Amino acid sequence: MDKIPTLFLVLFLVGCSQTQRTTLPEVARPSDTLPKNVILMIGDGMGLSQVTAAIYSARNKLAFESFTTTGLQKTHCKDELITDSAAGAAAMARGIKANYNSFGTTENSRAPKSILERAEEKGLATGITVTSSLTHATPAAFITYQLFRSMYEEIAGDFLNLEVDYMVGGGKKFFDRRVDDRDLLQEFKNKGYKVMTYLEQEFEDVIVPTDKNFLYFAADGEPLTHMAGRSYFVPACTRGVNYLSRKSPKGFFYLVESSQIDWGCHANEAQVTIDEVLEFSEAIEQMLAFAERDGETLVIVTADHETGGLAINGEEKKRELDIAFTTKTHTASMVPVYAYGPGEKFFTGVYDNTEIFAKIKYALQL
C-alpha cells in the first residue's frame, strides 16, 4: 500500500530535477521573428478560475479573450510543491528554483542575474509598475540579492544598484523612513531621477519627464485596492510603455504586476478579486494596443501562482457568480500564460515557470 505514494514522490522529485531544461534553440534562425521589446505582465495569485470569474462577471469581452497563443506553467518552488511570490517570481526573473520566501540567493551562493539586469546590460530601457510596494516579493525578485522577501529596507537599497528607467508603485516608507536613517529618495535624486510621491500630486496629474529616469510612489506602504479608490495603475502602465519606447533605440523590458489579485484571494473576497482582475484586463488591453501599433513588442501575461483555490459553483443570478474558496493560502495549480507579438509561439504548451525566463532571454537575445 505504501508503493503508490512513494512512486508519486519519486515522479515529483524527478520533475523538479529537470526544471532547468529549456526547449529553445541556442541561436536564432534568420527566419525567426524576434521582438525588440518585451512586456511581462504578472497577475499575482491569478489562476485560470480567477480569469474565468472575471470573464463571466464582465459586461464586455476582456483582454484575456484576445490572445490566440496560450500555455500553462507549473509553479512549484525548490523546497515546496506550493510556492510563494518570491520564489515564483525568482523562477521567472532568474530561471532558477528558489526556496519558499526567498529569491535564490543563499548564504553560500548568489542567484544568477535577472532578466531585467540582463536587459539593462544590453542597453535596453527598463521599467516596473505594480499595485504593491516596489519592495514586495514579485518586483523585488527582479532587483534584489537579499536572502528573504521580508527584508524590505535592504531590498529598497538594492534598487540604487540598478538604473531602472521608470518605476511606479507603493512603499515610500522603506526608502525614506528607515532604521539606518538613509534617505533613498534623495539618493535617487542625486543620481538624476525625477522623484515624485502621492503627497505632491496624484499620478494622473503628473507630467512624466522625457529626459530623466522617473520614480513615483503611490503610497507610503501598500496602495489601496482598486475598489477602495486606487486609480494610478492603468495610466501608469500606459505612460510607462510610451516612456520606455522612446528611452532606448535598442528596445525595452517592462515588468507590470497586478499585485492585489492575490490579496483579494487571501482574504477570500470574491468581489475584490474580480475587480482587481478586471482592472488588470484594462492594463493588458492598453499594452496589447501598443504592441499592435508597434509591431515589435511581445506581451506576456501570466501569474506567479494561484491563490485561494477559487471555484465557480454556478450563478446566483445573471453575472453574479456563486464563488467559493478552498483555502486562504496558495495552491499548487498550474497557471495560464498568454502571449501576443513576435516570439509568441514560444509560449505554447505546458512547461516549468523557469522557462518563462529562458523564453524571454532567447526572445531578446540576452
N, C-alpha and C positions, 0 to 999 in steps of 0.2 A: 504493500500500500504506500510505502514511502518513495517508490521509484518515480512516480509521476511528478510530485513537487520537485524532486531533485533534478529530473530532466528539464523541467521548466526553468529552474535556476541556472543550469548549465547553458541552455539556449540563450537566456538573457545575458549572461556574462560573455558568451561568445559574441553576441551582437554588440555589446559595449566595446569589446576589444577591436572591433572593426570600424569604429566611428570615424577614424581619421581618413578613411577611404574617400577618394574623390573620383567621380565618373567623367571628369572633364579632360580634354586633351591638353598637353603641355604648351603647345604653340597654336595660335590662331591660324586657321587656314585662310587663304586670300578671299575665299568665297563667303567667309563668315561675316556677318554684320554685327559689330560690337558697339555698345553705347559710349558716348562721350561723358555722360552724366548718369549717376545712379541716385534715386531717392528710395531709401529704405524706411518703410512705414510700419511701426510695430504697435499693435493693439494689445496692451498688457492684459493678460488674462482672457483674451478673446479667442474662444474656441468656436467651432462650427455652430454650436447651439446659440451662442450669443449673436452671431451674424444672422442666423435664421430668425431669431426672435425680433431683431431689428427690421429685417425684410418684411416679416408678416405684420409688424406694427405700423409700418410706414404707409403713407398715402400714395407715394410715388416710388418709382424704381430707384434703388440705391446703387451707389458706385460699384459695389461688390459684384453686381449682376452684369457689369460691362466687360468683365475680364473673360477671355476665352482660353487663357493659359492658367491652369491651376495645378496645385500639388498638395502634398501633405508632408509635414515634418514631425519627426519623433523628438521629444523634448527632454528625456531623462538626463540627469547630470551624472557626474563621475561616481558619486558615492550613494546616490538615491535614485529610485525609479521616478519619484516625483521631484521635480526641480523647483527652484525659486527664480526670481527675476535676475539676480546677479549671475548665477551660473547659466541660466538660459540665454541671457544677453551676451555673456562672455563667449558662448559657443558660436553665436552669430558674428560677434565682433572680432574674435581672435582665432576661431577654428579649433578650439580645444574643449575638452570636457573639464569643468571645474567642479570642486566640491560645493555642496549646498552652502549658500550665503557668501560665496567667495567668487573672485574674478579670475582665478587660475594662477595667480602669484602665491607662492608659499614661502616659508622661511628659508627653504633650500633652493628654490628656483623661481625665475621670473617668467611671467607669461609672455608669449610672442606679441609682436606689435599688432595693434588693432587695424582694421581696415581703414579707419579714419586717419590714423597716423601714417599709414602707407600712402593714402591719398595726398596728404599734406606733403610728404617727402617727394612725391612725383610732381608737385606744383599745382594740384587741383585745389579749388576753393572748398571749404568745408563748413557745415552748419548743423545746428541742433535746435529743434523746437519741441518742447514737451509740455504736458499739463501737470507735471510733478515738479519737485525741486530739481535743479540741474545736477545735484549731487545724488539723486536717487539711483537705485540699482541699475536700471537699464541704460540711461545715458552715461553713468559712471563707468560701465563696462567698456566703453569705447575710449575712455580717458585714463583711467587710474591703474596703478600697480599696487594699491593698498591691499592688505590681506583680507579685509572683511567689508561688507557693504555698510555696516553701521558706523564707519569711520568718516563721518560726513565732513568734518573740518579738514581732515587730511586730504580727502577727495577734492574738496574745493581748491586746496592749494595746488593740486596736480593740474588743474585747468591752466595755470600760468606756465606750465611746461610746454604747452602747445600754442598754436596760432589759429584756433578755430575762428573763422571769419565772422560768423553770425550765430548768436545764441539767445534764445528766449525761453524762460521758464521761471520757476519759483526758487526759493532757497536763499534769499538775500542774507539772512542772518548767519549762514555758515561762511559768508565772505567778509562780513564787517562787524559782527559781534561775537568774537572768537575768544577762546581761552587764552590764546597766545597774543592777543591784542593786535594782531596784524589787520590792516585794512586792505583787503584784497581788491576792493573796488578802486581804491586809489592806485594800487599797483597795476591794475588793468589800464587805468587812465595814463599812467606813466609809460605804458607800452604802446600808447597811441589809440586805444579803444575809445569809442563813444559809449559811455556807460549811462544808462537811464534806469529809473525804477518807477513803480506804480505810484510812489509818493509825489512824483513830479508831473507825470502825465499818464493817462490811460493809453494802452498800446495803440488803440485805433487813432489817437491824435498825434502820435509820434511821427516825425519825419526821419526815416532811416537814411543815414548818410551814404553817399556813394563813394567817398574817398577814405573811409575809415572802417576798421573792424567794429562790430556792433554787439553790445551786450545789454539785454533788458531783463530786469527782474519784475515779474508779475505779482509776486507775493513775498512776504517776509519768510514764511515757511512753505507749507504746501498750498497751492492755489485752491480756490473754491471749486466745487463741482460745476458743471455747465448749468444744471437746474438751479443752482444757488446764485447764478449770475456771472460766472466766468465767460468772457466773450473774446479773449485775445487770440485763441488758438488758430482758428481758420484764417483770420487776417495775417497772423504771424507766419503761417505756412506759406501763404500766397506771396507776401512781401519777401519772405526768405528765399523762395525759389527764384524770384525775379532778381534779387540782390546777388545771389550766387552765380546766376547765369551771366552776369556782367563782370564778375570779380576776376575770373581767370579764363584766358582763351583755351586752356587745357581741359576745362571741364570742372565738375564738382561732385562731391559726395554729400548728401543731405540726410540726416537722421531725424525722423519725426516719430514721436511716441504719443499716442493717446493713453496716458498712464492710468486714468481713473476708471476705466472699464473694470480693471482688476479690483479696485476698491469697492465699487458697487457690488461686485460678486462676493467679495469677502464679507460684506455686510448683509448679503442675501437680499439686496434691494433691487428688485427686478426693474422698476421704472428708472432708477438712476443708471443701471447698467445699459438699458436700451437707449436712454437719452445720450449717454456717452458714445455708444456705437453710432448713433445717428449723426452726432457731430463729427465723429471720425470719418464717416462716409462723405460729409461735406468737404472735409480736407482732402480726402482721396480724389473726389471729383475735381477739385482745383488742380491737383498735381497731374491728373490724367489730362486735363485740358491743356496744361502747359506742355506735357510730353507730346500730345498730338500736334500741337503747333510747332514744337521744336524739332521733332523727328529724330533726335539723337539722345533721348533720355529714356532710361529703363526705370520703371516704377515697380517696386516690390512691396507687397502688403502681406504681413504675417503676424504672428504672436510669439511671445516667449514661452507661454504655457496656457493651459485652461484653468480657470478658477471657478469654484463653486459647484461644479458638476451640474450645471444648469440643464433642466429638462423642460420641454414644452409638452404639456399634457392635454392640449386642446385649446379651445377658445371659450372664454366666459361669455363674451359677445363680440361683435364684429371689431377686429383689430385690438381686442383686449384679451390677451393670452392667459391661459392657466399655466403659470410657471412655478416650478419647484426647484429647490437646490438640494443637493445631497450632502454638501459639506460647506464649511466656511473657509476652507483652505484650498490649495491647488489640487489638481488631479493629474493623472498620467496620460490623459487623452492626447492623441495627435492633434495638431492644429493646422488650419489651412494656410496655403501660400498662393497668392495671386500675383501675376506678373503681366506687364504690358510694356512693349517697346523693343528696341534692338536687344537681343540676348534673352528674350522672354522664354524661348524654347528650353533653356537650361533648367527651368524651374518646374517642369512637369515631373510626375512620378511621386514615389514615396522615398524619403531619404532622411538622414540624420540632420539635426539642427546645425552641426558643424559644417555641413555642406553649403549652407547659406553663405558663410564666409568664403569658401572655396569658389563658389559660383560668381560672387561679386568680384573677388580678386582676379579671377580669369576674365570676367567681362570688362573690367577696367584695366586689364593687363598690368596689375600691380605686383 
